[in-house]
Amino acid sequence: MDSFDLLIVNQGIAGLALACGLGDGFRIAIIEHTHFHTYEANLWDLETSLVNITSIKILQYLKIWHPKISDFSVALHKLEILKNHNISKIVFNSGYLGYLDLGYIIDKHLIYQALIDRAQQLKNITFISSYVPESINYHEDAAFITIANNYTFKAKLVIGADGINSWVRNAANLSIIFRDTKYYGLTTIIQTEKTHNSILRYIVHNDGLVMLLPLKNMHLSVVFWLLPPYAAKKYLYVSDADQSINEALIKICNILGLCIMCDNKKYNISLLRMQYTHKCTNHRLVLLGNAAHTMCPLFFQNINSELIDAAILLHYLKNLKESNKDIGYYSYLKYYEHNRKHRIIKDFMYMPHMYMFLHNKNNLVKYIQCFIYYLINTVPNLKMHILHRIMGLNNMPEWLLKDHYN
């Protein structure tokens, strides 16, 4: 019977990143679960993602950051938060912290393909051709996995990184907690009269929050519009929604001149929901990335969450192996689970505070917003703190700074 250190049932970024980080010292089997790629891209993620500085360092550590990715990405030197037609503005420049860039806007499929290519180069990684396992049985000393044609092998630890509809999670009967944000997300691509100058823009206005992610074409931007329920009703179930949306975007994005959706049929409005598991570890099992949690409403940042999850887990598993400890033993996995819960809870706690500042319908909120804008623009340490969060530096693992890599 074949034996592996890890079986990774994967869909997307997180599991491949873990495999590439451990491929030199662990024997790894990967079942690449591709069935839900299109479904999840449409409803839960954008093909274009914001990749922060910490994620870039992780990709460099994994040796998959190469010219093809950097050449097709947009380096962000500035972020602007604008309030109602540029009445108030907060500007963040990367130079404050000594970095050349705040982050990058990258097509996530470039990263996915680079991870696949890297994993296929590593001799200790085996790709197993299967849709999903037929069954996984968890025993004291190993997990036994059966796939098509009754082929059975064993692994010390199973990694469920197969997305929001995780087969591994469902098979292990690990429950999910759902939390509706009561907000809707509208995504589309617009062409603007003026160039975006590679600036990431957040525009706060009466009908929610619009985020403009610049693309390689200087006149194209991805729009992610976070809509309160009363605003979403203007565009849901109406015959002329495309025209109404375009008219609204012209008013909101006037800083870039006239704009138009590139294709009226290519916009999507969906109700946003966060979900997370009560437990992300079991004996011989770890859930990773979107299989354990989704970070809506800012789901274009999910790639950062997946990469930091993978980085923390790979470092922890390396330490267990170096200490000659059983990597699948539940008592040893509890520390990782506690670390992850602490980090995820902080992110979830941040979400309700963000909703408070998404619109200006309430006069008290208007005054609070103005006061916060004033504080951010006048208190240097506060702007530095926010920059750390934007660039992902608040989550930077210490070992990543100490390691030397090309």
LODRENVEX-224348 format. One record per residue (C-alpha): x, y, z; residue in one letter; chain. Coordinates in nm, 3 decimals. Last residue first. Example, Ala and Ser with C-alpha at 12.3 -4.5 7.8 and 13.67 -1.06 7.14 Angstrom:
REM residues 2
node X:1.367&Y:-0.106&Z:0.714&code:s&unit:A;
node X:1.230&Y:-0.450&Z:0.780&code:a&unit:A;
REM end
This chain:
REM residues 406
node X:1.557&Y:3.438&Z:-0.405&code:n&unit:A;
node X:1.524&Y:3.308&Z:-0.053&code:y&unit:A;
node X:1.655&Y:3.374&Z:0.294&code:h&unit:A;
node X:1.425&Y:3.303&Z:0.587&code:d&unit:A;
node X:1.412&Y:3.552&Z:0.875&code:k&unit:A;
node X:1.129&Y:3.766&Z:0.739&code:l&unit:A;
node X:0.915&Y:3.461&Z:0.664&code:l&unit:A;
node X:0.992&Y:3.320&Z:1.008&code:w&unit:A;
node X:0.834&Y:3.628&Z:1.167&code:e&unit:A;
node X:0.500&Y:3.563&Z:0.995&code:p&unit:A;
node X:0.355&Y:3.881&Z:0.835&code:m&unit:A;
node X:-0.007&Y:3.916&Z:0.948&code:n&unit:A;
node X:0.006&Y:4.286&Z:1.047&code:n&unit:A;
node X:0.211&Y:4.342&Z:0.729&code:l&unit:A;
node X:-0.088&Y:4.257&Z:0.512&code:g&unit:A;
node X:-0.037&Y:4.567&Z:0.296&code:m&unit:A;
node X:-0.379&Y:4.711&Z:0.381&code:i&unit:A;
node X:-0.345&Y:4.614&Z:0.748&code:r&unit:A;
node X:0.000&Y:4.774&Z:0.785&code:h&unit:A;
node X:-0.127&Y:5.079&Z:0.597&code:l&unit:A;
node X:-0.408&Y:5.117&Z:0.852&code:i&unit:A;
node X:-0.156&Y:5.121&Z:1.137&code:h&unit:A;
node X:0.068&Y:5.368&Z:0.952&code:m&unit:A;
node X:-0.230&Y:5.602&Z:0.899&code:k&unit:A;
node X:-0.304&Y:5.587&Z:1.271&code:l&unit:A;
node X:0.059&Y:5.654&Z:1.360&code:n&unit:A;
node X:0.066&Y:5.966&Z:1.143&code:p&unit:A;
node X:-0.236&Y:6.133&Z:1.312&code:v&unit:A;
node X:-0.359&Y:6.420&Z:1.091&code:t&unit:A;
node X:-0.508&Y:6.254&Z:0.783&code:n&unit:A;
node X:-0.642&Y:5.954&Z:0.973&code:i&unit:A;
node X:-0.790&Y:6.175&Z:1.245&code:l&unit:A;
node X:-0.964&Y:6.407&Z:0.997&code:y&unit:A;
node X:-1.111&Y:6.118&Z:0.802&code:y&unit:A;
node X:-1.233&Y:5.970&Z:1.133&code:i&unit:A;
node X:-1.402&Y:6.299&Z:1.227&code:f&unit:A;
node X:-1.568&Y:6.330&Z:0.888&code:c&unit:A;
node X:-1.696&Y:5.971&Z:0.911&code:q&unit:A;
node X:-1.833&Y:6.029&Z:1.262&code:i&unit:A;
node X:-2.017&Y:6.340&Z:1.141&code:y&unit:A;
node X:-2.171&Y:6.154&Z:0.847&code:k&unit:A;
node X:-2.259&Y:5.856&Z:1.069&code:v&unit:A;
node X:-2.457&Y:6.091&Z:1.295&code:l&unit:A;
node X:-2.641&Y:6.227&Z:0.992&code:n&unit:A;
node X:-2.751&Y:5.879&Z:0.880&code:n&unit:A;
node X:-2.793&Y:5.823&Z:0.507&code:k&unit:A;
node X:-2.421&Y:5.862&Z:0.443&code:n&unit:A;
node X:-2.320&Y:5.514&Z:0.331&code:h&unit:A;
node X:-2.063&Y:5.240&Z:0.387&code:l&unit:A;
node X:-1.924&Y:5.369&Z:0.715&code:f&unit:A;
node X:-2.112&Y:5.149&Z:0.961&code:m&unit:A;
node X:-2.053&Y:4.846&Z:0.744&code:y&unit:A;
node X:-1.677&Y:4.864&Z:0.816&code:m&unit:A;
node X:-1.728&Y:4.833&Z:1.191&code:h&unit:A;
node X:-1.932&Y:4.516&Z:1.132&code:p&unit:A;
node X:-1.643&Y:4.361&Z:0.928&code:m&unit:A;
node X:-1.353&Y:4.416&Z:1.170&code:y&unit:A;
node X:-1.483&Y:4.158&Z:1.417&code:m&unit:A;
node X:-1.469&Y:3.897&Z:1.140&code:f&unit:A;
node X:-1.102&Y:3.977&Z:1.075&code:d&unit:A;
node X:-1.010&Y:3.953&Z:1.445&code:k&unit:A;
node X:-1.207&Y:3.628&Z:1.471&code:i&unit:A;
node X:-1.009&Y:3.488&Z:1.176&code:i&unit:A;
node X:-0.672&Y:3.558&Z:1.341&code:r&unit:A;
node X:-0.766&Y:3.412&Z:1.679&code:h&unit:A;
node X:-0.929&Y:3.111&Z:1.516&code:k&unit:A;
node X:-0.615&Y:3.045&Z:1.312&code:r&unit:A;
node X:-0.381&Y:3.049&Z:1.609&code:n&unit:A;
node X:-0.617&Y:2.828&Z:1.809&code:h&unit:A;
node X:-0.639&Y:2.578&Z:1.520&code:e&unit:A;
node X:-0.261&Y:2.571&Z:1.479&code:y&unit:A;
node X:-0.217&Y:2.503&Z:1.849&code:y&unit:A;
node X:-0.479&Y:2.225&Z:1.835&code:k&unit:A;
node X:-0.287&Y:2.036&Z:1.566&code:l&unit:A;
node X:-0.045&Y:1.875&Z:1.812&code:y&unit:A;
node X:-0.328&Y:1.730&Z:2.021&code:s&unit:A;
node X:-0.494&Y:1.599&Z:1.706&code:y&unit:A;
node X:-0.203&Y:1.382&Z:1.594&code:y&unit:A;
node X:-0.159&Y:1.414&Z:1.217&code:g&unit:A;
node X:0.194&Y:1.557&Z:1.212&code:i&unit:A;
node X:0.324&Y:1.286&Z:1.450&code:d&unit:A;
node X:0.626&Y:1.443&Z:1.617&code:k&unit:A;
node X:0.992&Y:1.397&Z:1.521&code:n&unit:A;
node X:1.077&Y:1.755&Z:1.630&code:s&unit:A;
node X:1.177&Y:1.842&Z:1.272&code:e&unit:A;
node X:0.845&Y:1.695&Z:1.159&code:k&unit:A;
node X:0.643&Y:1.909&Z:1.399&code:l&unit:A;
node X:0.839&Y:2.222&Z:1.302&code:n&unit:A;
node X:0.776&Y:2.160&Z:0.933&code:k&unit:A;
node X:0.404&Y:2.111&Z:1.004&code:l&unit:A;
node X:0.388&Y:2.449&Z:1.181&code:y&unit:A;
node X:0.570&Y:2.630&Z:0.901&code:h&unit:A;
node X:0.341&Y:2.472&Z:0.640&code:l&unit:A;
node X:0.032&Y:2.566&Z:0.844&code:l&unit:A;
node X:0.127&Y:2.933&Z:0.884&code:i&unit:A;
node X:0.214&Y:2.972&Z:0.515&code:a&unit:A;
node X:-0.102&Y:2.793&Z:0.395&code:a&unit:A;
node X:-0.331&Y:3.011&Z:0.605&code:d&unit:A;
node X:-0.137&Y:3.322&Z:0.492&code:i&unit:A;
node X:-0.187&Y:3.218&Z:0.129&code:l&unit:A;
node X:-0.560&Y:3.152&Z:0.166&code:e&unit:A;
node X:-0.627&Y:3.483&Z:0.345&code:s&unit:A;
node X:-0.437&Y:3.678&Z:0.081&code:n&unit:A;
node X:-0.629&Y:3.500&Z:-0.198&code:i&unit:A;
node X:-0.954&Y:3.590&Z:-0.024&code:n&unit:A;
node X:-0.889&Y:3.961&Z:-0.086&code:q&unit:A;
node X:-1.133&Y:3.981&Z:-0.380&code:f&unit:A;
node X:-1.385&Y:3.845&Z:-0.130&code:f&unit:A;
node X:-1.421&Y:4.173&Z:0.056&code:l&unit:A;
node X:-1.778&Y:4.083&Z:0.162&code:p&unit:A;
node X:-1.696&Y:3.803&Z:0.228&code:c&unit:A;
node X:-1.409&Y:3.634&Z:0.411&code:m&unit:A;
node X:-1.483&Y:3.268&Z:0.347&code:t&unit:A;
node X:-1.395&Y:3.004&Z:0.603&code:h&unit:A;
node X:-1.279&Y:2.646&Z:0.654&code:a&unit:A;
node X:-1.302&Y:2.502&Z:0.302&code:a&unit:A;
node X:-1.220&Y:2.854&Z:0.181&code:n&unit:A;
node X:-0.860&Y:2.818&Z:0.299&code:g&unit:A;
node X:-0.757&Y:2.500&Z:0.481&code:l&unit:A;
node X:-0.936&Y:2.227&Z:0.672&code:l&unit:A;
node X:-0.704&Y:2.000&Z:0.870&code:v&unit:A;
node X:-0.756&Y:1.626&Z:0.931&code:l&unit:A;
node X:-0.559&Y:1.346&Z:1.099&code:r&unit:A;
node X:-0.763&Y:1.381&Z:1.423&code:h&unit:A;
node X:-0.977&Y:1.687&Z:1.366&code:n&unit:A;
node X:-0.896&Y:2.044&Z:1.268&code:t&unit:A;
node X:-1.092&Y:2.342&Z:1.130&code:c&unit:A;
node X:-1.357&Y:2.339&Z:1.402&code:k&unit:A;
node X:-1.661&Y:2.569&Z:1.425&code:h&unit:A;
node X:-1.639&Y:2.605&Z:1.050&code:t&unit:A;
node X:-1.681&Y:2.936&Z:0.872&code:y&unit:A;
node X:-1.926&Y:3.107&Z:0.642&code:q&unit:A;
node X:-1.972&Y:3.467&Z:0.532&code:m&unit:A;
node X:-2.258&Y:3.552&Z:0.301&code:r&unit:A;
node X:-2.298&Y:3.811&Z:0.027&code:l&unit:A;
node X:-2.618&Y:3.838&Z:-0.172&code:l&unit:A;
node X:-2.541&Y:3.843&Z:-0.543&code:s&unit:A;
node X:-2.533&Y:4.094&Z:-0.828&code:i&unit:A;
node X:-2.335&Y:4.007&Z:-1.141&code:n&unit:A;
node X:-2.232&Y:4.213&Z:-1.439&code:y&unit:A;
node X:-2.127&Y:4.079&Z:-1.775&code:k&unit:A;
node X:-2.434&Y:4.128&Z:-1.991&code:k&unit:A;
node X:-2.378&Y:4.500&Z:-2.027&code:n&unit:A;
node X:-2.030&Y:4.441&Z:-2.167&code:d&unit:A;
node X:-1.752&Y:4.691&Z:-2.114&code:c&unit:A;
node X:-1.956&Y:4.887&Z:-1.862&code:m&unit:A;
node X:-1.925&Y:5.257&Z:-1.938&code:i&unit:A;
node X:-1.733&Y:5.541&Z:-1.782&code:c&unit:A;
node X:-1.721&Y:5.917&Z:-1.824&code:l&unit:A;
node X:-1.455&Y:6.097&Z:-1.626&code:g&unit:A;
node X:-1.222&Y:5.917&Z:-1.387&code:l&unit:A;
node X:-1.316&Y:6.134&Z:-1.084&code:i&unit:A;
node X:-1.674&Y:6.089&Z:-1.205&code:n&unit:A;
node X:-1.676&Y:5.732&Z:-1.071&code:c&unit:A;
node X:-1.994&Y:5.766&Z:-0.863&code:i&unit:A;
node X:-2.197&Y:5.960&Z:-1.120&code:k&unit:A;
node X:-2.095&Y:5.743&Z:-1.417&code:i&unit:A;
node X:-2.142&Y:5.433&Z:-1.199&code:l&unit:A;
node X:-2.505&Y:5.529&Z:-1.128&code:a&unit:A;
node X:-2.581&Y:5.579&Z:-1.497&code:e&unit:A;
node X:-2.423&Y:5.242&Z:-1.581&code:n&unit:A;
node X:-2.619&Y:5.065&Z:-1.312&code:i&unit:A;
node X:-2.947&Y:5.219&Z:-1.430&code:s&unit:A;
node X:-2.875&Y:5.123&Z:-1.792&code:q&unit:A;
node X:-2.791&Y:4.764&Z:-1.697&code:d&unit:A;
node X:-3.092&Y:4.738&Z:-1.468&code:a&unit:A;
node X:-3.343&Y:4.830&Z:-1.739&code:d&unit:A;
node X:-3.583&Y:4.537&Z:-1.687&code:s&unit:A;
node X:-3.584&Y:4.541&Z:-1.308&code:v&unit:A;
node X:-3.548&Y:4.233&Z:-1.085&code:y&unit:A;
node X:-3.256&Y:4.370&Z:-0.885&code:l&unit:A;
node X:-3.103&Y:4.708&Z:-0.974&code:y&unit:A;
node X:-3.283&Y:4.960&Z:-0.751&code:k&unit:A;
node X:-3.343&Y:4.692&Z:-0.487&code:k&unit:A;
node X:-2.966&Y:4.675&Z:-0.432&code:a&unit:A;
node X:-2.971&Y:5.029&Z:-0.290&code:a&unit:A;
node X:-3.222&Y:4.946&Z:-0.013&code:y&unit:A;
node X:-3.031&Y:4.624&Z:0.067&code:p&unit:A;
node X:-2.693&Y:4.799&Z:0.115&code:p&unit:A;
node X:-2.464&Y:4.756&Z:-0.188&code:l&unit:A;
node X:-2.091&Y:4.673&Z:-0.190&code:l&unit:A;
node X:-1.977&Y:4.756&Z:-0.543&code:w&unit:A;
node X:-1.673&Y:4.575&Z:-0.682&code:f&unit:A;
node X:-1.568&Y:4.735&Z:-1.007&code:v&unit:A;
node X:-1.276&Y:4.598&Z:-1.209&code:v&unit:A;
node X:-1.100&Y:4.877&Z:-1.392&code:s&unit:A;
node X:-1.010&Y:4.948&Z:-1.755&code:l&unit:A;
node X:-0.863&Y:5.270&Z:-1.902&code:h&unit:A;
node X:-0.498&Y:5.199&Z:-1.811&code:m&unit:A;
node X:-0.516&Y:4.848&Z:-1.961&code:n&unit:A;
node X:-0.323&Y:4.645&Z:-1.703&code:k&unit:A;
node X:-0.624&Y:4.654&Z:-1.471&code:l&unit:A;
node X:-0.704&Y:4.891&Z:-1.185&code:p&unit:A;
node X:-0.926&Y:4.767&Z:-0.900&code:l&unit:A;
node X:-1.204&Y:5.016&Z:-0.832&code:l&unit:A;
node X:-1.392&Y:4.967&Z:-0.505&code:m&unit:A;
node X:-1.741&Y:5.111&Z:-0.467&code:v&unit:A;
node X:-1.897&Y:5.142&Z:-0.121&code:l&unit:A;
node X:-2.263&Y:5.189&Z:-0.041&code:g&unit:A;
node X:-2.548&Y:5.388&Z:-0.192&code:d&unit:A;
node X:-2.492&Y:5.734&Z:-0.044&code:n&unit:A;
node X:-2.118&Y:5.736&Z:-0.123&code:h&unit:A;
node X:-1.784&Y:5.594&Z:-0.014&code:v&unit:A;
node X:-1.538&Y:5.549&Z:-0.305&code:i&unit:A;
node X:-1.243&Y:5.314&Z:-0.253&code:y&unit:A;
node X:-0.973&Y:5.357&Z:-0.518&code:r&unit:A;
node X:-0.665&Y:5.150&Z:-0.603&code:l&unit:A;
node X:-0.438&Y:5.370&Z:-0.813&code:i&unit:A;
node X:-0.259&Y:5.228&Z:-1.119&code:s&unit:A;
node X:-0.289&Y:5.563&Z:-1.302&code:n&unit:A;
node X:-0.666&Y:5.506&Z:-1.353&code:h&unit:A;
node X:-0.658&Y:5.665&Z:-1.696&code:t&unit:A;
node X:-0.935&Y:5.907&Z:-1.790&code:k&unit:A;
node X:-1.239&Y:5.826&Z:-2.006&code:e&unit:A;
node X:-1.314&Y:5.508&Z:-1.815&code:t&unit:A;
node X:-1.387&Y:5.151&Z:-1.927&code:q&unit:A;
node X:-1.573&Y:4.948&Z:-1.669&code:i&unit:A;
node X:-1.561&Y:4.586&Z:-1.557&code:i&unit:A;
node X:-1.838&Y:4.432&Z:-1.344&code:t&unit:A;
node X:-1.913&Y:4.312&Z:-0.995&code:t&unit:A;
node X:-2.212&Y:4.389&Z:-0.774&code:l&unit:A;
node X:-2.206&Y:4.256&Z:-0.417&code:g&unit:A;
node X:-2.511&Y:4.262&Z:-0.194&code:y&unit:A;
node X:-2.524&Y:4.335&Z:0.176&code:y&unit:A;
node X:-2.728&Y:4.167&Z:0.447&code:k&unit:A;
node X:-2.394&Y:4.031&Z:0.580&code:t&unit:A;
node X:-2.544&Y:3.686&Z:0.624&code:d&unit:A;
node X:-2.352&Y:3.471&Z:0.873&code:r&unit:A;
node X:-2.332&Y:3.098&Z:0.823&code:f&unit:A;
node X:-2.173&Y:2.855&Z:1.069&code:i&unit:A;
node X:-2.059&Y:2.527&Z:0.916&code:i&unit:A;
node X:-2.056&Y:2.183&Z:1.078&code:s&unit:A;
node X:-1.782&Y:1.924&Z:1.040&code:l&unit:A;
node X:-1.944&Y:1.599&Z:0.931&code:n&unit:A;
node X:-1.612&Y:1.449&Z:0.810&code:a&unit:A;
node X:-1.760&Y:1.379&Z:0.465&code:a&unit:A;
node X:-1.890&Y:1.737&Z:0.450&code:n&unit:A;
node X:-1.549&Y:1.883&Z:0.529&code:r&unit:A;
node X:-1.371&Y:1.662&Z:0.276&code:v&unit:A;
node X:-1.628&Y:1.736&Z:0.003&code:w&unit:A;
node X:-1.571&Y:2.108&Z:0.053&code:s&unit:A;
node X:-1.843&Y:2.327&Z:-0.102&code:n&unit:A;
node X:-1.658&Y:2.644&Z:-0.001&code:i&unit:A;
node X:-1.330&Y:2.521&Z:-0.144&code:g&unit:A;
node X:-1.137&Y:2.195&Z:-0.171&code:d&unit:A;
node X:-0.855&Y:2.259&Z:0.074&code:a&unit:A;
node X:-0.921&Y:1.957&Z:0.297&code:g&unit:A;
node X:-0.574&Y:1.850&Z:0.411&code:i&unit:A;
node X:-0.549&Y:1.486&Z:0.520&code:v&unit:A;
node X:-0.264&Y:1.383&Z:0.755&code:l&unit:A;
node X:-0.057&Y:1.070&Z:0.809&code:k&unit:A;
node X:-0.161&Y:0.934&Z:0.471&code:a&unit:A;
node X:-0.276&Y:0.595&Z:0.344&code:k&unit:A;
node X:-0.348&Y:0.440&Z:0.007&code:f&unit:A;
node X:-0.640&Y:0.256&Z:-0.149&code:t&unit:A;
node X:-0.721&Y:0.195&Z:-0.516&code:y&unit:A;
node X:-1.076&Y:0.059&Z:-0.529&code:n&unit:A;
node X:-1.111&Y:0.142&Z:-0.902&code:n&unit:A;
node X:-1.187&Y:0.505&Z:-0.808&code:a&unit:A;
node X:-1.047&Y:0.641&Z:-0.481&code:i&unit:A;
node X:-1.000&Y:0.494&Z:-0.133&code:t&unit:A;
node X:-0.817&Y:0.687&Z:0.137&code:i&unit:A;
node X:-0.697&Y:0.543&Z:0.467&code:f&unit:A;
node X:-0.605&Y:0.802&Z:0.733&code:a&unit:A;
node X:-0.322&Y:0.702&Z:0.962&code:a&unit:A;
node X:-0.215&Y:0.588&Z:1.312&code:d&unit:A;
node X:-0.536&Y:0.620&Z:1.513&code:e&unit:A;
node X:-0.771&Y:0.572&Z:1.221&code:h&unit:A;
node X:-0.955&Y:0.814&Z:0.990&code:y&unit:A;
node X:-1.140&Y:0.654&Z:0.701&code:n&unit:A;
node X:-1.162&Y:0.856&Z:0.378&code:i&unit:A;
node X:-1.403&Y:0.743&Z:0.106&code:s&unit:A;
node X:-1.460&Y:0.743&Z:-0.269&code:e&unit:A;
node X:-1.206&Y:1.022&Z:-0.296&code:p&unit:A;
node X:-1.293&Y:1.315&Z:-0.523&code:v&unit:A;
node X:-1.270&Y:1.350&Z:-0.903&code:y&unit:A;
node X:-0.959&Y:1.136&Z:-0.930&code:s&unit:A;
node X:-0.625&Y:1.142&Z:-1.106&code:s&unit:A;
node X:-0.364&Y:1.149&Z:-0.832&code:i&unit:A;
node X:-0.093&Y:1.414&Z:-0.856&code:f&unit:A;
node X:0.225&Y:1.303&Z:-0.678&code:t&unit:A;
node X:0.457&Y:1.546&Z:-0.501&code:i&unit:A;
node X:0.797&Y:1.430&Z:-0.371&code:n&unit:A;
node X:0.971&Y:1.493&Z:-0.704&code:k&unit:A;
node X:0.887&Y:1.863&Z:-0.717&code:l&unit:A;
node X:0.851&Y:1.995&Z:-1.074&code:q&unit:A;
node X:0.474&Y:1.924&Z:-1.086&code:q&unit:A;
node X:0.424&Y:2.139&Z:-0.776&code:a&unit:A;
node X:0.599&Y:2.435&Z:-0.943&code:r&unit:A;
node X:0.385&Y:2.415&Z:-1.257&code:d&unit:A;
node X:0.063&Y:2.384&Z:-1.055&code:i&unit:A;
node X:0.166&Y:2.681&Z:-0.838&code:l&unit:A;
node X:0.242&Y:2.891&Z:-1.148&code:a&unit:A;
node X:-0.097&Y:2.794&Z:-1.294&code:q&unit:A;
node X:-0.280&Y:2.908&Z:-0.979&code:y&unit:A;
node X:-0.082&Y:3.231&Z:-0.962&code:i&unit:A;
node X:-0.166&Y:3.318&Z:-1.322&code:l&unit:A;
node X:-0.527&Y:3.211&Z:-1.260&code:h&unit:A;
node X:-0.548&Y:3.470&Z:-0.979&code:k&unit:A;
node X:-0.523&Y:3.754&Z:-1.229&code:d&unit:A;
node X:-0.316&Y:4.003&Z:-1.034&code:i&unit:A;
node X:-0.363&Y:4.348&Z:-0.880&code:i&unit:A;
node X:-0.048&Y:4.408&Z:-0.678&code:y&unit:A;
node X:0.051&Y:4.539&Z:-0.336&code:g&unit:A;
node X:0.126&Y:4.865&Z:-0.159&code:l&unit:A;
node X:0.440&Y:4.911&Z:-0.371&code:d&unit:A;
node X:0.796&Y:5.041&Z:-0.341&code:l&unit:A;
node X:0.810&Y:4.962&Z:0.029&code:y&unit:A;
node X:0.973&Y:5.200&Z:0.279&code:g&unit:A;
node X:0.677&Y:5.217&Z:0.516&code:l&unit:A;
node X:0.545&Y:5.560&Z:0.414&code:y&unit:A;
node X:0.667&Y:5.504&Z:0.056&code:g&unit:A;
node X:0.365&Y:5.288&Z:-0.021&code:s&unit:A;
node X:0.139&Y:5.592&Z:-0.038&code:n&unit:A;
node X:-0.202&Y:5.611&Z:0.130&code:f&unit:A;
node X:-0.432&Y:5.900&Z:0.041&code:v&unit:A;
node X:-0.745&Y:5.991&Z:0.235&code:i&unit:A;
node X:-0.995&Y:6.215&Z:0.058&code:k&unit:A;
node X:-1.297&Y:6.424&Z:0.149&code:s&unit:A;
node X:-1.533&Y:6.607&Z:-0.087&code:i&unit:A;
node X:-1.409&Y:6.386&Z:-0.374&code:n&unit:A;
node X:-1.753&Y:6.330&Z:-0.520&code:h&unit:A;
node X:-1.897&Y:6.164&Z:-0.212&code:n&unit:A;
node X:-1.607&Y:6.042&Z:0.004&code:k&unit:A;
node X:-1.285&Y:5.919&Z:-0.150&code:l&unit:A;
node X:-1.042&Y:5.662&Z:-0.013&code:i&unit:A;
node X:-0.729&Y:5.664&Z:-0.228&code:e&unit:A;
node X:-0.463&Y:5.394&Z:-0.248&code:l&unit:A;
node X:-0.123&Y:5.454&Z:-0.405&code:k&unit:A;
node X:0.175&Y:5.275&Z:-0.554&code:h&unit:A;
node X:-0.015&Y:4.969&Z:-0.672&code:l&unit:A;
node X:0.177&Y:4.741&Z:-0.909&code:a&unit:A;
node X:-0.052&Y:4.603&Z:-1.179&code:v&unit:A;
node X:0.011&Y:4.243&Z:-1.285&code:s&unit:A;
node X:0.091&Y:4.091&Z:-1.625&code:f&unit:A;
node X:0.467&Y:4.157&Z:-1.607&code:d&unit:A;
node X:0.484&Y:4.045&Z:-1.242&code:s&unit:A;
node X:0.326&Y:3.708&Z:-1.319&code:i&unit:A;
node X:0.533&Y:3.631&Z:-1.630&code:k&unit:A;
node X:0.844&Y:3.771&Z:-1.458&code:p&unit:A;
node X:0.843&Y:3.506&Z:-1.180&code:h&unit:A;
node X:0.698&Y:3.468&Z:-0.832&code:w&unit:A;
node X:0.668&Y:3.089&Z:-0.805&code:i&unit:A;
node X:0.960&Y:3.016&Z:-0.577&code:k&unit:A;
node X:0.745&Y:2.925&Z:-0.272&code:l&unit:A;
node X:0.934&Y:3.189&Z:-0.070&code:y&unit:A;
node X:0.864&Y:3.441&Z:-0.346&code:q&unit:A;
node X:0.493&Y:3.353&Z:-0.331&code:l&unit:A;
node X:0.499&Y:3.401&Z:0.047&code:i&unit:A;
node X:0.674&Y:3.736&Z:0.007&code:k&unit:A;
node X:0.407&Y:3.844&Z:-0.243&code:i&unit:A;
node X:0.135&Y:3.735&Z:0.000&code:s&unit:A;
node X:0.287&Y:3.955&Z:0.273&code:t&unit:A;
node X:0.296&Y:4.249&Z:0.031&code:i&unit:A;
node X:-0.071&Y:4.225&Z:-0.061&code:n&unit:A;
node X:-0.241&Y:4.052&Z:-0.354&code:v&unit:A;
node X:-0.565&Y:4.218&Z:-0.466&code:l&unit:A;
node X:-0.745&Y:3.978&Z:-0.695&code:s&unit:A;
node X:-0.872&Y:3.967&Z:-1.053&code:t&unit:A;
node X:-1.053&Y:3.643&Z:-1.130&code:e&unit:A;
node X:-1.301&Y:3.758&Z:-0.871&code:l&unit:A;
node X:-1.438&Y:3.531&Z:-0.606&code:d&unit:A;
node X:-1.751&Y:3.397&Z:-0.450&code:w&unit:A;
node X:-2.028&Y:3.365&Z:-0.703&code:l&unit:A;
node X:-1.871&Y:3.349&Z:-1.049&code:n&unit:A;
node X:-1.529&Y:3.213&Z:-0.953&code:a&unit:A;
node X:-1.695&Y:2.958&Z:-0.726&code:e&unit:A;
node X:-1.904&Y:2.807&Z:-1.001&code:y&unit:A;
node X:-1.621&Y:2.808&Z:-1.255&code:t&unit:A;
node X:-1.375&Y:2.629&Z:-1.027&code:h&unit:A;
node X:-1.631&Y:2.386&Z:-0.879&code:f&unit:A;
node X:-1.530&Y:2.071&Z:-1.068&code:h&unit:A;
node X:-1.153&Y:2.127&Z:-1.041&code:t&unit:A;
node X:-1.062&Y:1.903&Z:-0.746&code:h&unit:A;
node X:-0.688&Y:1.851&Z:-0.767&code:e&unit:A;
node X:-0.622&Y:1.530&Z:-0.573&code:i&unit:A;
node X:-0.272&Y:1.583&Z:-0.440&code:i&unit:A;
node X:-0.042&Y:1.326&Z:-0.280&code:a&unit:A;
node X:0.255&Y:1.449&Z:-0.076&code:i&unit:A;
node X:0.578&Y:1.296&Z:0.052&code:r&unit:A;
node X:0.725&Y:1.565&Z:0.275&code:f&unit:A;
node X:1.069&Y:1.729&Z:0.280&code:g&unit:A;
node X:1.110&Y:1.919&Z:-0.047&code:d&unit:A;
node X:0.738&Y:1.943&Z:-0.128&code:g&unit:A;
node X:0.645&Y:2.127&Z:0.192&code:l&unit:A;
node X:0.614&Y:2.484&Z:0.061&code:g&unit:A;
node X:0.492&Y:2.373&Z:-0.282&code:c&unit:A;
node X:0.229&Y:2.150&Z:-0.119&code:a&unit:A;
node X:0.101&Y:2.429&Z:0.107&code:l&unit:A;
node X:0.073&Y:2.668&Z:-0.188&code:a&unit:A;
node X:-0.112&Y:2.399&Z:-0.385&code:l&unit:A;
node X:-0.359&Y:2.350&Z:-0.101&code:g&unit:A;
node X:-0.432&Y:2.723&Z:-0.065&code:a&unit:A;
node X:-0.467&Y:2.830&Z:-0.430&code:i&unit:A;
node X:-0.757&Y:2.656&Z:-0.601&code:g&unit:A;
node X:-0.943&Y:2.333&Z:-0.530&code:q&unit:A;
node X:-0.749&Y:2.077&Z:-0.333&code:n&unit:A;
node X:-0.776&Y:1.741&Z:-0.164&code:v&unit:A;
node X:-0.428&Y:1.733&Z:-0.013&code:i&unit:A;
node X:-0.308&Y:1.393&Z:0.112&code:l&unit:A;
node X:-0.005&Y:1.435&Z:0.332&code:l&unit:A;
node X:0.278&Y:1.219&Z:0.469&code:d&unit:A;
node X:0.218&Y:0.957&Z:0.206&code:f&unit:A;
node X:0.198&Y:0.576&Z:0.197&code:s&unit:A;
node X:0.131&Y:0.345&Z:-0.095&code:d&unit:A;
node X:0.000&Y:0.000&Z:0.000&code:m&unit:A;
REM end
